[in-house]
């Protein structure tokens, strides 16, 4: 199954055409090297010489895409992040997290920040060159945040001086924001992550309170655009959401306190919403079990249902919703657990799957490469038994994963990992 130009035929009971929003019965898939060559019609025999992988009873789908992950480091909990671990330890944790993510069927991620600057850039590089097995990554490099804000390392004593890599993106004016954006992009980031409001897990910050000013957000967007990329804006509170959307952010992350007016603004401007609506349940249960600070649990309680209500509002308003989970707060590999939540809060099953495939690919700007099972796209393919449109929970346990024509996982099959190699430049 190596990407050496060999032809492989995948045969299953059905295939999800996410571009058309349809399930095609009896369709198979032809893969040559690392790319999809075409579809097999029902009853059509594979071409002579093709290797055949039979997946009876299964459904073929594009590899899933999570647009809000944190692969670097250990799970973020209630304490002060990253100060008790070296950058090397954070990177090595990322290796395991990356493998868990891709083996769960998420073959691409947009990784939206690490407290230790540029460790995500190194992980992306190791995946590209085949040293590490993991998803294709677009990375943020570091958070652009006000000092002491939602993207800063908070909770340390005032007289403790943090190393530069733990405060690399801190900025206090539009001019400083421009400097930090340039430095982060020169350091290898693919896009910019700004922190427009406080955060649930950052001690001492308020999720509803704006942090970066409208002028600072505009400076980040303008500087990113000058370098050919976009801005993802962490924004819980309504005013922060509005500020970031008006500044031109490509996506709003979390969007916990979204209201009708803000939803209409996102729909009007074509701004994506990436809302982690599973996460609150994990924080509530695990936080109580571990004895997390009352501040953290109170902020989580204040935003969880509000975020789900806002998500439903966004669906009704026609906002473009791309799949994102905040994995790294909860265990990596659990990424698909959010899909049923999206249906409970207004989406159809097909829309939920599209959010994690074709819509996510559009947000990344990778729609010509991934996100659909179409000729010319990279052969990122997963398969699950049964029909996931009848039960999205099936996607939480994916037995077959192919990435770029390589079979990474096949429970019950006989396809070892094939030779590694680079995928594509972001």
QUIKAFEN-V68367 format. One record per pair of residues at least 12 apart in sequence whose ideal C-beta (glycine too) atoms are under 7 Angstrom apart, sorted by the first residue. I is the first residue (numbers start at 1). GAP is how many residues later the second one is. If there is no record, write none. Layout:
i	gap
I	GAP
I	GAP
This chain:
i	gap
1	404
1	405
1	406
1	414
1	417
2	404
2	416
2	417
3	30
3	31
3	401
3	402
3	403
3	418
4	29
5	27
5	28
6	45
7	23
7	25
7	40
7	42
7	43
8	23
8	42
8	43
8	45
9	19
9	21
9	31
9	37
9	41
9	43
10	18
10	19
10	21
10	43
10	45
10	50
10	371
11	17
11	29
11	41
11	43
11	44
12	16
12	43
12	46
12	47
12	48
12	371
13	13
13	43
13	44
13	45
13	46
14	13
14	45
14	373
15	12
15	14
15	44
15	45
15	358
16	43
16	44
16	45
16	337
17	356
18	44
18	335
18	336
18	339
18	340
18	354
19	339
19	353
19	355
21	329
21	333
23	364
23	366
25	17
26	16
26	17
27	12
27	13
27	14
27	15
28	12
29	31
29	344
29	352
31	348
31	374
33	372
34	344
34	345
34	370
34	371
35	341
35	342
35	343
35	344
36	337
36	338
36	339
36	340
36	341
36	343
37	338
38	337
55	328
55	345
57	328
57	329
58	325
58	326
58	327
58	342
59	324
59	325
59	327
59	328
59	329
60	313
60	321
60	323
61	292
61	321
61	327
62	295
62	308
62	309
62	310
62	311
62	318
62	319
63	42
63	44
63	45
63	307
63	317
63	318
63	319
63	340
64	41
64	42
64	43
64	272
64	292
64	293
64	318
65	41
65	43
65	44
65	258
65	291
65	292
65	295
65	296
65	305
65	306
66	40
66	43
66	257
66	258
66	259
66	261
66	269
67	43
67	207
67	255
67	256
67	257
67	293
67	296
68	42
68	44
68	185
68	206
68	208
68	256
68	257
68	258
69	32
69	40
69	42
69	43
69	256
69	258
69	259
70	41
70	42
70	43
70	44
70	257
70	258
71	23
71	26
71	27
71	30
71	38
71	40
71	49
71	52
71	257
71	261
72	18
72	19
72	22
72	42
72	47
72	48
72	51
73	12
73	17
73	20
73	21
73	41
74	19
75	253
75	254
75	256
76	125
76	252
76	253
77	213
77	215
78	209
78	212
78	214
78	215
78	218
80	73
80	75
80	76
81	34
81	72
82	33
82	34
82	71
82	84
83	70
83	73
87	29
87	32
87	78
90	26
90	29
91	28
91	31
91	32
94	25
94	29
95	37
97	235
98	25
98	29
98	34
98	36
98	37
99	34
99	35
100	232
100	233
101	33
101	34
101	231
101	232
101	234
102	31
102	32
102	33
102	299
102	301
102	306
103	230
103	298
103	305
103	306
104	229
104	231
104	232
104	294
105	231
105	277
105	290
105	293
105	296
106	29
106	229
107	28
107	29
107	273
107	296
108	27
108	28
108	262
109	26
109	28
110	28
110	254
111	26
111	27
111	28
111	29
112	28
112	81
112	120
112	141
113	27
113	29
113	30
113	38
113	80
115	38
115	51
116	49
116	50
117	24
117	25
117	48
117	51
117	70
118	23
118	24
118	69
118	70
120	19
120	20
120	21
121	18
121	20
121	66
121	67
121	68
123	14
124	13
124	15
128	294
128	295
129	293
130	290
130	291
130	292
133	275
136	287
138	52
138	53
138	226
138	288
139	50
139	51
140	49
140	51
140	52
140	53
141	43
141	46
141	47
141	48
142	26
142	27
142	42
143	26
143	50
143	52
144	25
144	27
144	33
144	36
144	37
144	48
144	49
144	50
144	51
144	76
145	24
145	25
145	50
145	66
146	26
146	65
146	66
147	23
147	25
149	46
149	49
149	56
149	62
150	45
150	47
150	48
150	49
150	52
150	55
150	61
150	84
151	18
151	44
152	15
152	18
153	13
154	48
154	49
154	50
154	51
155	48
155	49
169	15
174	41
174	42
174	45
177	39
177	42
177	43
178	41
178	45
181	39
181	42
181	43
182	41
185	42
185	44
190	39
190	236
191	33
191	38
191	39
191	40
191	41
192	28
192	32
192	37
192	39
193	39
193	41
194	18
194	23
194	26
194	37
194	39
194	40
195	16
195	17
195	39
196	14
196	15
196	16
196	21
196	37
196	38
196	39
196	44
196	47
196	48
197	12
197	13
197	14
197	37
197	38
197	39
197	40
197	43
198	13
198	38
199	35
200	96
200	99
200	100
200	103
201	95
203	90
203	92
207	29
207	30
207	49
207	92
207	96
208	28
208	29
208	49
209	28
210	27
210	29
210	30
210	33
214	29
214	32
214	33
217	16
217	26
217	27
217	30
217	32
218	29
221	26
221	27
221	28
230	20
231	18
231	19
232	17
232	18
232	19
232	21
233	16
233	18
233	19
233	20
234	19
234	20
235	17
235	18
235	19
235	20
236	18
236	20
236	21
236	67
237	20
238	19
238	20
238	21
238	24
241	14
241	17
241	21
242	20
242	23
245	20
245	21
245	24
245	26
249	22
250	21
250	22
251	20
251	21
251	23
251	71
251	112
252	14
252	19
252	21
252	22
253	21
253	71
254	21
254	22
254	53
255	18
255	20
255	52
255	55
256	47
256	50
256	51
256	54
257	49
257	53
258	52
258	55
258	56
260	53
263	50
263	51
263	54
263	56
264	53
266	48
266	53
267	50
267	51
267	52
270	50
272	48
272	50
272	91
273	41
273	46
273	48
274	48
274	50
275	32
275	36
276	48
276	49
276	50
277	30
277	31
277	34
277	61
277	64
277	65
277	68
278	47
278	59
278	60
278	63
279	46
279	47
279	50
279	51
280	20
280	23
280	24
280	27
282	47
282	48
283	17
283	46
284	16
284	17
284	20
287	13
308	37
311	34
311	35
312	33
312	34
315	31
315	32
316	30
320	39
321	34
321	38
322	33
322	37
322	38
322	41
323	32
323	33
323	37
325	13
336	59
336	60
337	59
339	13
339	53
339	56
340	52
340	53
342	13
343	49
349	40
349	43
350	39
352	40
353	35
357	14
357	15
358	13
358	14
369	55
378	26
379	23
379	25
379	26
380	22
380	23
380	24
381	21
382	16
382	18
382	19
383	17
384	14
384	15
399	12
399	13
404	19
406	12
